[in-house]
Amino acid sequence: MICDRCDKPIPEGEAEHVPVFSGSGAGATVVLHRDGCRVSPTHPVPYPTGRGR
């Protein structure tokens, strides 16, 4: 199983399934390391990083 946050393999029994709800649909379930991990640099930032003008 691959972590949806850091793109690294998750050993057996160390995965956490997290439901993500969406107002416009059924949502999804993401799989993450149970102890936490860092976001992969290959993932796009899901929100603006700068402030508006």
N, C-alpha and C positions, 0 to 999 in steps of 0.2 A: 504494500500500500504506500502511496506517495502523499506527502503532506501538501495541502493546497496553499499553505503560506510560504514555505521555504523550498519546495520542490525536492526534498530529500526523502529517502525511504524511512518508513516508520516501522520499528521492530514489532513483532507480534505482541499484542496486549498493551501497547503504549499509545494507541490512537484514541482520539476523542472526536465523536461525531457531534457537530454543532449545527442545529437547524438555523437557517437564515430566512426570516419571513419577509415577504414582499407585499406591498400594498397593491401591486398591479398583477399579481400572479400567485402561484402556489408556493413560491419560495424554493429553497434548495437545502441540501445538507453538505457542509464542508467537513473535511477530515483534517485534523491538526494533531501535532505532537501534544501529548497530555501535559508535559512540563513546560511548554512554551518554546518558541523558536523565533528567529529573526526573519523578516520578510525578505524574500529573494530579490536581488537587484533587477532581475529580468521582468518582474511584475510591474505593470503600469500603476501609477499612483491613482487611486480611485476618486480623488477629490483634488481641487485646486490647491497648490502649495503656496501661492502668493495671495496677497490681499488685493481687493478691487481698487481701482484708482479713484 
